[in-house]
Amino acid sequence: MKKKADAWNHNETLTPHGIRLRDEIFANVDYHDYTIDIAEYEDMWSCKVYKTQAMKTVWFPKAADNMGSFFGGCSCGVPNVDAVPCHHMVAVVKCGRINDLNQNNVMPRWWTTEMWRKQYPAELNSLNNFSLESIKLTEQPDKTIRYCPPFVAPNKPGRPSEGRRIKGPLEETKPKKMRNQALYEAMERSKKRKNSTMKSG
């Protein structure tokens, strides 16, 4: 299996994709552009990182996880969303004031080769020589499981997804010419009504 061979023949700390991500992230940050205040606590490093007037709080654990990663977080939210170090975290690493941190171990553990190898254990061999037809011929179906038709299941609360709301007159997407024509006709009807009431009065 090619993926398994790739994982076990790769000898870098990070996977190939992890290396690409690391290089892209670290290449674009010059730590001289930042002001960094570092505080040490019992279980973590907490850093106030300033760029211009904006301040963000970066943190790193003092103990690595079971795969050697010191990946932490930042109040900017990028590590939580993108699952990679943000430029504030990179600035702290590149300034070199926390000895335990380097470019590899601040990457999250899911980009490590060790995690990659856990997905393809060396002692297990996956079977790939099967198809849906062969499964149908060799396996018996579970007759205790039944398909529930949609009309039997209870209706979901809320508005049905297939029912579309009828648009109001101001939401109609008629062509501009048609809208102008409708407006002209409405004005003409109003004038006629006004003239008829004046004559009758």
MDAnalysis code that builds the backbone (N, CA, C; Angstrom):
import MDAnalysis as mda
import numpy as np

u = mda.Universe.empty(603, n_residues=201, atom_resindex=np.repeat(np.arange(201), 3), trajectory=True)
u.add_TopologyAttr("name", ["N", "CA", "C"] * 201)
u.add_TopologyAttr("resid", np.arange(1, 202))
u.add_TopologyAttr("resname", ["MET", "LYS", "LYS", "LYS", "ALA", "ASP", "ALA", "TRP", "ASN", "HIS", "ASN", "GLU", "THR", "LEU", "THR", "PRO", "HIS", "GLY", "ILE", "ARG", "LEU", "ARG", "ASP", "GLU", "ILE", "PHE", "ALA", "ASN", "VAL", "ASP", "TYR", "HIS", "ASP", "TYR", "THR", "ILE", "ASP", "ILE", "ALA", "GLU", "TYR", "GLU", "ASP", "MET", "TRP", "SER", "CYS", "LYS", "VAL", "TYR", "LYS", "THR", "GLN", "ALA", "MET", "LYS", "THR", "VAL", "TRP", "PHE", "PRO", "LYS", "ALA", "ALA", "ASP", "ASN", "MET", "GLY", "SER", "PHE", "PHE", "GLY", "GLY", "CYS", "SER", "CYS", "GLY", "VAL", "PRO", "ASN", "VAL", "ASP", "ALA", "VAL", "PRO", "CYS", "HIS", "HIS", "MET", "VAL", "ALA", "VAL", "VAL", "LYS", "CYS", "GLY", "ARG", "ILE", "ASN", "ASP", "LEU", "ASN", "GLN", "ASN", "ASN", "VAL", "MET", "PRO", "ARG", "TRP", "TRP", "THR", "THR", "GLU", "MET", "TRP", "ARG", "LYS", "GLN", "TYR", "PRO", "ALA", "GLU", "LEU", "ASN", "SER", "LEU", "ASN", "ASN", "PHE", "SER", "LEU", "GLU", "SER", "ILE", "LYS", "LEU", "THR", "GLU", "GLN", "PRO", "ASP", "LYS", "THR", "ILE", "ARG", "TYR", "CYS", "PRO", "PRO", "PHE", "VAL", "ALA", "PRO", "ASN", "LYS", "PRO", "GLY", "ARG", "PRO", "SER", "GLU", "GLY", "ARG", "ARG", "ILE", "LYS", "GLY", "PRO", "LEU", "GLU", "GLU", "THR", "LYS", "PRO", "LYS", "LYS", "MET", "ARG", "ASN", "GLN", "ALA", "LEU", "TYR", "GLU", "ALA", "MET", "GLU", "ARG", "SER", "LYS", "LYS", "ARG", "LYS", "ASN", "SER", "THR", "MET", "LYS", "SER", "GLY"])
u.atoms.positions = np.array([
    [0.847, -1.183, 0.000],
    [0.000, 0.000, 0.000],
    [0.889, 1.242, 0.000],
    [0.677, 2.127, -0.995],
    [1.589, 3.255, -1.197],
    [1.602, 4.210, -0.006],
    [0.412, 4.562, 0.526],
    [0.339, 5.511, 1.642],
    [1.087, 4.986, 2.867],
    [0.940, 3.706, 3.117],
    [1.634, 3.097, 4.257],
    [3.142, 3.148, 4.046],
    [3.595, 2.824, 2.845],
    [5.029, 2.867, 2.546],
    [5.565, 4.288, 2.671],
    [4.789, 5.271, 2.181],
    [5.219, 6.674, 2.280],
    [5.390, 7.084, 3.740],
    [4.427, 6.692, 4.583],
    [4.476, 7.082, 5.989],
    [5.697, 6.493, 6.690],
    [5.992, 5.228, 6.426],
    [7.075, 4.563, 7.152],
    [8.450, 4.798, 6.539],
    [8.491, 5.318, 5.316],
    [9.784, 5.655, 4.705],
    [10.160, 7.119, 4.928],
    [9.220, 7.895, 5.449],
    [9.472, 9.319, 5.684],
    [10.146, 9.494, 7.047],
    [11.287, 10.180, 7.092],
    [12.069, 10.262, 8.324],
    [12.111, 11.652, 8.946],
    [11.381, 12.610, 8.396],
    [11.338, 13.944, 8.995],
    [10.352, 13.970, 10.162],
    [10.480, 14.975, 11.020],
    [9.563, 15.113, 12.162],
    [8.137, 15.373, 11.692],
    [8.004, 16.212, 10.657],
    [6.696, 16.557, 10.117],
    [6.453, 15.826, 8.806],
    [5.186, 15.670, 8.462],
    [4.823, 15.075, 7.174],
    [5.209, 16.027, 6.050],
    [5.234, 15.594, 4.803],
    [5.552, 16.516, 3.703],
    [4.624, 17.724, 3.668],
    [3.325, 17.490, 3.883],
    [2.388, 18.616, 3.894],
    [2.637, 19.514, 5.100],
    [2.953, 18.913, 6.247],
    [3.281, 19.703, 7.429],
    [4.503, 20.568, 7.217],
    [5.494, 20.050, 6.505],
    [6.706, 20.826, 6.199],
    [6.372, 22.015, 5.316],
    [5.514, 21.792, 4.320],
    [5.121, 22.896, 3.435],
    [4.395, 23.986, 4.218],
    [3.466, 23.566, 5.094],
    [2.741, 24.547, 5.915],
    [3.699, 25.322, 6.812],
    [4.609, 24.606, 7.472],
    [5.584, 25.252, 8.358],
    [6.412, 26.287, 7.617],
    [6.919, 25.900, 6.455],
    [7.790, 26.810, 5.701],
    [7.029, 28.051, 5.239],
    [5.775, 27.874, 4.806],
    [4.971, 29.027, 4.373],
    [4.699, 29.972, 5.533],
    [4.362, 29.418, 6.692],
    [4.008, 30.245, 7.856],
    [5.227, 31.006, 8.375],
    [6.358, 30.317, 8.524],
    [7.533, 30.936, 9.121],
    [8.245, 31.889, 8.167],
    [8.085, 31.698, 6.868],
    [8.801, 32.545, 5.910],
    [8.290, 33.976, 5.905],
    [7.049, 34.189, 6.288],
    [6.424, 35.507, 6.143],
    [6.450, 36.345, 7.420],
    [7.182, 35.918, 8.442],
    [7.183, 36.630, 9.723],
    [8.600, 37.082, 10.073],
    [8.739, 38.394, 10.364],
    [9.987, 38.950, 10.887],
    [9.712, 39.375, 12.327],
    [10.321, 38.680, 13.279],
    [9.991, 38.946, 14.688],
    [10.436, 40.342, 15.141],
    [11.293, 41.018, 14.365],
    [11.701, 42.383, 14.709],
    [10.543, 43.369, 14.591],
    [9.487, 42.978, 13.882],
    [8.319, 43.862, 13.735],
    [7.386, 43.806, 14.950],
    [7.710, 42.968, 15.931],
    [6.819, 42.735, 17.070],
    [7.498, 43.136, 18.373],
    [6.671, 43.541, 19.339],
    [7.123, 43.713, 20.724],
    [6.539, 42.565, 21.529],
    [7.382, 41.836, 22.248],
    [6.955, 40.596, 22.908],
    [7.300, 40.651, 24.389],
    [6.286, 40.466, 25.233],
    [6.478, 40.335, 26.680],
    [6.128, 38.903, 27.069],
    [7.044, 38.219, 27.744],
    [6.855, 36.806, 28.073],
    [6.742, 36.633, 29.584],
    [5.713, 35.908, 30.005],
    [5.533, 35.571, 31.425],
    [5.527, 34.058, 31.565],
    [6.219, 33.575, 32.603],
    [6.304, 32.131, 32.844],
    [5.382, 31.747, 33.985],
    [4.555, 30.738, 33.757],
    [3.674, 30.204, 34.786],
    [4.039, 28.739, 35.038],
    [3.332, 28.141, 35.975],
    [3.682, 26.775, 36.364],
    [3.537, 25.786, 35.222],
    [2.483, 25.956, 34.415],
    [2.216, 24.968, 33.364],
    [2.283, 25.529, 31.952],
    [2.567, 26.835, 31.791],
    [2.569, 27.397, 30.440],
    [3.378, 28.681, 30.372],
    [3.673, 29.057, 29.124],
    [4.251, 30.360, 28.818],
    [3.131, 31.234, 28.263],
    [2.991, 32.436, 28.777],
    [1.980, 33.375, 28.284],
    [2.698, 34.608, 27.757],
    [2.405, 34.990, 26.522],
    [3.137, 36.072, 25.864],
    [2.168, 37.134, 25.348],
    [2.482, 38.383, 25.644],
    [1.744, 39.503, 25.059],
    [2.528, 39.963, 23.839],
    [1.891, 39.876, 22.683],
    [2.565, 40.173, 21.416],
    [1.918, 41.408, 20.799],
    [2.720, 42.423, 20.574],
    [2.228, 43.684, 20.019],
    [2.770, 43.855, 18.608],
    [1.871, 44.275, 17.712],
    [2.295, 44.731, 16.384],
    [1.511, 46.007, 16.126],
    [2.220, 47.117, 15.936],
    [1.621, 48.461, 15.965],
    [0.909, 48.624, 17.316],
    [-0.389, 48.921, 17.317],
    [-1.106, 49.116, 18.582],
    [-1.875, 47.873, 19.020],
    [-2.023, 46.888, 18.137],
    [-2.832, 45.704, 18.466],
    [-2.025, 44.753, 19.353],
    [-2.687, 44.220, 20.388],
    [-2.048, 43.266, 21.289],
    [-2.818, 41.951, 21.286],
    [-2.103, 40.849, 21.167],
    [-2.690, 39.516, 21.241],
    [-1.948, 38.706, 22.304],
    [-2.682, 37.795, 22.923],
    [-2.083, 36.931, 23.949],
    [-1.828, 35.548, 23.365],
    [-0.572, 35.142, 23.397],
    [-0.138, 33.841, 22.882],
    [0.258, 32.968, 24.070],
    [-0.063, 31.682, 23.991],
    [0.359, 30.771, 25.061],
    [0.882, 29.465, 24.471],
    [1.840, 28.880, 25.200],
    [2.394, 27.568, 24.853],
    [2.457, 26.730, 26.133],
    [2.124, 25.435, 26.071],
    [2.285, 24.588, 27.258],
    [3.770, 24.366, 27.547],
    [4.101, 24.203, 28.820],
    [5.500, 23.956, 29.181],
    [5.878, 22.487, 29.001],
    [4.871, 21.619, 28.930],
    [5.125, 20.190, 28.701],
    [4.549, 19.801, 27.346],
    [5.331, 19.128, 26.534],
    [4.862, 18.697, 25.216],
    [3.842, 17.579, 25.364],
    [2.987, 17.422, 24.353],
    [2.030, 16.312, 24.374],
    [2.748, 15.004, 24.033],
    [1.985, 13.925, 23.892],
    [2.610, 12.608, 23.712],
    [3.302, 12.447, 22.363],
    [3.194, 13.432, 21.489],
    [3.908, 13.374, 20.210],
    [4.935, 14.487, 20.095],
    [5.247, 15.114, 21.229],
    [6.317, 16.111, 21.244],
    [5.922, 17.490, 20.775],
    [4.626, 17.780, 20.684],
    [4.181, 19.076, 20.181],
    [3.913, 20.047, 21.330],
    [4.395, 21.299, 21.161],
    [4.123, 22.391, 22.100],
    [3.083, 23.352, 21.517],
    [2.287, 22.876, 20.579],
    [1.280, 23.731, 19.937],
    [0.345, 24.311, 20.990],
    [0.200, 25.619, 21.000],
    [-0.639, 26.308, 21.977],
    [-1.807, 27.018, 21.332],
    [-1.890, 28.327, 21.571],
    [-3.022, 29.075, 21.023],
    [-2.761, 30.562, 21.061],
    [-3.715, 31.321, 20.531],
    [-3.589, 32.777, 20.470],
    [-4.979, 33.387, 20.512],
    [-5.084, 34.554, 21.114],
    [-6.381, 35.228, 21.206],
    [-6.878, 35.747, 19.867],
    [-6.037, 35.707, 18.835],
    [-6.506, 36.125, 17.503],
    [-7.453, 35.097, 16.895],
    [-7.423, 33.859, 17.394],
    [-8.349, 32.826, 16.944],
    [-7.887, 32.008, 15.756],
    [-6.812, 32.409, 15.091],
    [-6.349, 31.689, 13.893],
    [-5.955, 30.244, 14.196],
    [-5.224, 29.963, 15.295],
    [-4.881, 28.553, 15.566],
    [-6.099, 27.666, 15.765],
    [-7.174, 28.219, 16.330],
    [-8.383, 27.420, 16.536],
    [-9.097, 27.132, 15.228],
    [-9.024, 28.057, 14.286],
    [-9.749, 27.917, 13.018],
    [-8.920, 27.170, 11.986],
    [-7.658, 27.581, 11.805],
    [-6.805, 27.008, 10.758],
    [-5.965, 25.830, 11.240],
    [-5.901, 25.614, 12.557],
    [-5.148, 24.502, 13.149],
    [-3.668, 24.547, 12.791],
    [-3.118, 25.754, 12.695],
    [-1.684, 25.972, 12.501],
    [-1.288, 27.195, 13.316],
    [-0.006, 27.369, 13.629],
    [0.406, 28.559, 14.375],
    [0.115, 29.842, 13.591],
    [-0.303, 30.892, 14.316],
    [-0.532, 32.195, 13.677],
    [0.782, 32.978, 13.666],
    [0.779, 34.169, 13.058],
    [2.028, 34.933, 12.954],
    [2.482, 35.459, 14.324],
    [1.551, 35.617, 15.289],
    [1.954, 36.022, 16.642],
    [2.754, 34.899, 17.314],
    [2.279, 33.650, 17.153],
    [2.996, 32.508, 17.723],
    [4.361, 32.338, 17.062],
    [4.399, 32.524, 15.755],
    [5.653, 32.372, 15.017],
    [6.677, 33.412, 15.471],
    [6.215, 34.643, 15.725],
    [7.124, 35.700, 16.187],
    [7.769, 35.321, 17.514],
    [6.979, 34.728, 18.425],
    [7.522, 34.294, 19.720],
    [8.574, 33.208, 19.513],
    [8.300, 32.255, 18.639],
    [9.247, 31.158, 18.395],
    [10.542, 31.698, 17.784],
    [10.393, 32.599, 16.797],
    [11.575, 33.076, 16.081],
    [12.445, 34.007, 16.917],
    [11.858, 34.630, 17.955],
    [12.674, 35.515, 18.787],
    [13.652, 34.712, 19.644],
    [13.385, 33.411, 19.871],
    [14.324, 32.528, 20.551],
    [14.421, 32.708, 22.053],
    [13.433, 33.356, 22.667],
    [13.512, 33.615, 24.111],
    [12.924, 32.473, 24.951],
    [12.234, 31.527, 24.302],
    [11.770, 30.318, 24.998],
    [12.548, 29.151, 24.399],
    [13.468, 28.611, 25.154],
    [14.448, 27.659, 24.613],
    [13.815, 26.377, 24.079],
    [12.698, 25.942, 24.668],
    [12.123, 24.654, 24.287],
    [11.427, 24.681, 22.922],
    [11.132, 25.866, 22.407],
    [10.312, 25.964, 21.190],
    [11.181, 26.044, 19.949],
    [10.764, 25.332, 18.907],
    [11.392, 25.459, 17.599],
    [10.328, 25.317, 16.507],
    [10.736, 25.451, 15.268],
    [9.785, 25.473, 14.160],
    [9.009, 24.178, 14.009],
    [9.607, 23.071, 14.396],
    [8.926, 21.785, 14.247],
    [7.958, 21.509, 15.388],
    [8.406, 21.728, 16.632],
    [7.562, 21.284, 17.743],
    [6.426, 22.232, 18.105],
    [6.341, 23.398, 17.443],
    [5.156, 24.245, 17.667],
    [4.052, 23.942, 16.657],
    [4.355, 23.071, 15.704],
    [3.296, 22.621, 14.793],
    [2.426, 21.600, 15.529],
    [1.109, 21.582, 15.257],
    [0.232, 20.628, 15.953],
    [0.579, 19.192, 15.611],
    [0.212, 18.278, 16.507],
    [0.641, 16.885, 16.375],
    [0.077, 16.189, 15.149],
    [-1.063, 16.684, 14.594],
    [-1.633, 15.990, 13.435],
    [-0.813, 16.198, 12.174],
    [0.215, 17.066, 12.210],
    [1.115, 17.191, 11.062],
    [2.430, 16.480, 11.302],
    [2.511, 15.647, 12.329],
    [3.749, 14.915, 12.602],
    [3.759, 13.569, 11.874],
    [4.951, 13.095, 11.593],
    [5.099, 11.782, 10.958],
    [4.604, 10.678, 11.879],
    [4.767, 10.869, 13.190],
    [4.303, 9.860, 14.142],
    [2.791, 9.659, 14.046],
    [2.053, 10.775, 13.934],
    [0.601, 10.663, 13.767],
    [0.262, 10.000, 12.438],
    [1.005, 10.342, 11.389],
    [0.793, 9.755, 10.070],
    [0.971, 8.230, 10.137],
    [1.984, 7.780, 10.850],
    [2.237, 6.340, 10.964],
    [1.159, 5.633, 11.786],
    [0.570, 6.348, 12.741],
    [-0.518, 5.743, 13.518],
    [-1.727, 5.417, 12.631],
    [-1.888, 6.162, 11.554],
    [-2.986, 5.893, 10.625],
    [-2.723, 4.661, 9.762],
    [-1.459, 4.303, 9.630],
    [-1.073, 3.135, 8.825],
    [-0.145, 2.248, 9.645],
    [-0.670, 1.500, 10.625],
    [0.189, 0.656, 11.483],
    [0.983, -0.347, 10.654],
    [2.249, -0.509, 11.030],
    [3.141, -1.393, 10.268],
    [2.717, -2.848, 10.362],
    [2.113, -3.243, 11.494],
    [1.790, -4.654, 11.699],
    [0.452, -5.063, 11.087],
    [-0.305, -4.118, 10.553],
    [-1.614, -4.439, 9.978],
    [-1.583, -4.284, 8.469],
    [-2.283, -5.175, 7.788],
    [-2.397, -5.102, 6.335],
    [-3.865, -4.935, 5.965],
    [-4.163, -3.905, 5.206],
    [-5.538, -3.653, 4.791],
    [-5.863, -4.460, 3.550],
    [-7.069, -5.006, 3.503],
    [-7.520, -5.750, 2.332],
    [-8.210, -4.800, 1.368],
    [-7.754, -4.804, 0.123],
    [-8.332, -3.903, -0.879],
    [-8.944, -4.658, -2.061],
    [-8.905, -5.976, -2.008],
    [-9.369, -6.758, -3.163],
    [-10.833, -7.177, -2.977],
    [-11.708, -6.217, -2.781],
    [-13.128, -6.524, -2.652],
    [-13.940, -5.448, -3.366],
    [-15.179, -5.783, -3.659],
    [-16.096, -4.844, -4.308],
    [-17.472, -5.038, -3.678],
    [-18.402, -4.175, -4.028],
    [-19.755, -4.277, -3.490],
    [-20.412, -5.573, -3.946],
    [-20.132, -5.986, -5.170],
    [-20.704, -7.229, -5.688],
    [-20.197, -8.444, -4.910],
    [-18.898, -8.455, -4.601],
    [-18.342, -9.592, -3.863],
    [-18.887, -9.630, -2.441],
    [-19.135, -8.474, -1.845],
    [-19.696, -8.438, -0.494],
    [-21.120, -8.992, -0.504],
    [-21.898, -8.633, -1.523],
    [-23.270, -9.133, -1.619],
    [-23.307, -10.650, -1.778],
    [-22.309, -11.207, -2.468],
    [-22.278, -12.651, -2.691],
    [-21.800, -13.430, -1.471],
    [-20.934, -12.826, -0.681],
    [-20.312, -13.585, 0.415],
    [-20.893, -13.274, 1.786],
    [-21.578, -12.148, 1.950],
    [-22.083, -11.750, 3.262],
    [-23.607, -11.781, 3.291],
    [-24.167, -12.082, 4.452],
    [-25.616, -12.082, 4.640],
    [-26.063, -10.730, 5.202],
    [-27.161, -10.197, 4.697],
    [-27.632, -8.901, 5.202],
    [-28.173, -9.021, 6.622],
    [-28.148, -7.928, 7.349],
    [-28.715, -7.869, 8.696],
    [-30.200, -7.548, 8.553],
    [-31.046, -8.557, 8.697],
    [-32.479, -8.380, 8.465],
    [-33.189, -7.694, 9.624],
    [-32.474, -7.421, 10.702],
    [-33.094, -6.683, 11.811],
    [-33.118, -5.182, 11.549],
    [-32.374, -4.753, 10.538],
    [-32.336, -3.327, 10.201],
    [-33.304, -3.077, 9.058],
    [-34.143, -2.090, 9.196],
    [-35.122, -1.753, 8.177],
    [-35.002, -0.283, 7.796],
    [-35.272, -0.025, 6.539],
    [-35.287, 1.352, 6.037],
    [-36.607, 1.997, 6.418],
    [-36.561, 3.189, 6.958],
    [-37.767, 3.914, 7.374],
    [-38.118, 4.935, 6.298],
    [-39.256, 4.742, 5.592],
    [-39.635, 5.730, 4.566],
    [-39.881, 7.098, 5.200],
    [-39.623, 8.167, 4.483],
    [-39.758, 9.511, 5.065],
    [-41.177, 9.835, 5.530],
    [-42.220, 9.245, 4.883],
    [-43.585, 9.592, 5.278],
    [-43.987, 8.937, 6.600],
    [-43.178, 7.976, 7.088],
    [-43.481, 7.321, 8.359],
    [-42.885, 8.112, 9.527],
    [-41.725, 8.726, 9.287],
    [-41.036, 9.447, 10.351],
    [-41.804, 10.710, 10.724],
    [-41.710, 11.157, 11.980],
    [-42.403, 12.383, 12.381],
    [-41.821, 13.593, 11.681],
    [-42.646, 14.607, 11.514],
    [-42.178, 15.830, 10.878],
    [-41.198, 16.563, 11.784],
    [-40.169, 17.111, 11.184],
    [-39.205, 17.890, 11.949],
    [-39.837, 19.222, 12.350],
    [-39.472, 19.717, 13.536],
    [-39.999, 21.024, 13.913],
    [-39.427, 22.114, 13.029],
    [-40.173, 23.180, 12.882],
    [-39.704, 24.311, 12.076],
    [-40.251, 24.274, 10.664],
    [-39.758, 25.169, 9.887],
    [-40.249, 25.349, 8.539],
    [-39.710, 24.263, 7.614],
    [-40.559, 23.658, 6.779],
    [-40.070, 22.616, 5.857],
    [-39.048, 23.190, 4.883],
    [-37.978, 22.415, 4.652],
    [-36.924, 22.925, 3.777],
    [-37.384, 23.025, 2.336],
    [-38.362, 22.153, 1.931],
    [-38.782, 22.194, 0.524],
    [-39.798, 23.293, 0.259],
    [-40.405, 23.840, 1.325],
    [-41.403, 24.899, 1.136],
    [-40.743, 26.255, 1.028],
    [-40.948, 26.919, -0.075],
    [-40.323, 28.225, -0.263],
    [-41.296, 29.330, 0.112],
    [-40.791, 30.345, 0.796],
    [-41.629, 31.470, 1.185],
    [-42.002, 32.282, -0.047],
    [-43.258, 32.723, -0.078],
    [-43.712, 33.557, -1.193],
    [-43.172, 34.963, -0.996],
    [-42.499, 35.474, -1.993],
    [-41.896, 36.796, -1.884],
    [-42.958, 37.881, -1.887],
    [-42.690, 38.954, -1.149],
    [-43.564, 40.120, -1.137],
    [-43.365, 40.951, -2.388],
    [-44.231, 41.936, -2.594],
    [-44.136, 42.730, -3.829],
    [-42.833, 43.509, -3.948],
    [-42.244, 43.880, -2.806],
    [-40.991, 44.628, -2.872],
    [-39.788, 43.724, -3.126],
    [-39.968, 42.411, -2.964],
    [-38.865, 41.464, -3.160],
    [-38.868, 40.833, -4.538],
    [-39.919, 41.051, -5.305],
    [-40.005, 40.420, -6.614],
    [-38.844, 40.865, -7.486],
    [-38.269, 39.922, -8.189],
    [-37.123, 40.232, -9.050],
    [-37.581, 40.385, -10.497],
    [-38.561, 41.248, -10.710],
    [-39.010, 41.498, -12.082],
    [-38.019, 42.416, -12.770],
    [-37.944, 42.337, -14.100],
    [-37.078, 43.270, -14.818],
    [-37.498, 44.709, -14.555],
    [-36.550, 45.628, -14.671],
    [-36.807, 47.037, -14.364],
    [-37.919, 47.613, -15.232],
    [-37.940, 47.209, -16.510],
    [-38.972, 47.718, -17.423],
    [-40.360, 47.309, -16.942],
    [-40.494, 46.049, -16.482],
    [-41.786, 45.585, -15.991],
    [-42.182, 46.312, -14.715],
    [-41.209, 46.604, -13.840],
    [-41.521, 47.320, -12.602],
    [-41.982, 48.739, -12.910],
    [-41.289, 49.387, -13.866],
    [-41.671, 50.751, -14.241],
    [-43.058, 50.779, -14.851],
    [-43.367, 49.761, -15.659],
    [-44.689, 49.681, -16.290],
    [-45.781, 49.508, -15.228],
    [-45.515, 48.643, -14.248],
    [-46.484, 48.432, -13.176],
    [-46.681, 49.701, -12.367],
    [-45.598, 50.453, -12.118],
    [-45.703, 51.704, -11.371],
    [-46.504, 52.735, -12.159],
    [-46.253, 52.802, -13.475],
    [-46.986, 53.741, -14.327],
    [-48.482, 53.430, -14.330],
    [-48.826, 52.136, -14.424],
    [-50.239, 51.752, -14.434],
    [-50.911, 52.076, -13.097],
    [-50.195, 51.865, -11.997],
    [-50.760, 52.179, -10.685],
    [-51.011, 53.670, -10.543],
    [-50.083, 54.496, -11.059],
    [-50.263, 55.955, -10.986],
    [-51.436, 56.408, -11.835],
    [-51.608, 55.787, -13.002],
    [-52.727, 56.137, -13.879],
    [-54.057, 55.797, -13.222],
    [-54.136, 54.631, -12.586],
    [-55.367, 54.246, -11.891],
    [-55.688, 55.206, -10.750],
    [-54.636, 55.638, -10.047],
    [-54.847, 56.578, -8.953],
    [-55.374, 57.909, -9.453],
    [-54.820, 58.360, -10.597],
    [-55.299, 59.637, -11.175],
    [-56.757, 59.537, -11.597],
    [-57.111, 58.406, -12.202],
    [-58.489, 58.234, -12.652],
    [-59.457, 58.245, -11.477],
    [-59.069, 57.559, -10.386],
    [-59.932, 57.545, -9.203],
    [-60.081, 58.953, -8.621],
    [-58.981, 59.692, -8.613],
    [-59.021, 61.045, -8.061],
    [-59.901, 61.948, -8.900],
    [-59.782, 61.833, -10.240],
    [-60.604, 62.647, -11.139],
    [-62.085, 62.289, -10.995],
    [-62.396, 61.024, -10.883],
    [-63.801, 60.604, -10.774],
    [-64.418, 61.094, -9.479],
    [-63.663, 61.100, -8.370],
    [-64.212, 61.596, -7.103],
    [-64.420, 63.103, -7.149],
    [-63.533, 63.832, -7.880],
    [-63.684, 65.287, -7.992],
    [-64.913, 65.635, -8.824],
    [-65.151, 64.849, -9.888],
    [-66.326, 65.107, -10.740],
    [-67.624, 64.803, -9.998],
    [-67.626, 63.701, -9.251],
    [-68.846, 63.344, -8.537],
    [-69.125, 64.316, -7.408],
    [-68.078, 64.943, -6.852],
    [-68.263, 65.886, -5.771],
    [-68.684, 67.224, -6.300],
])
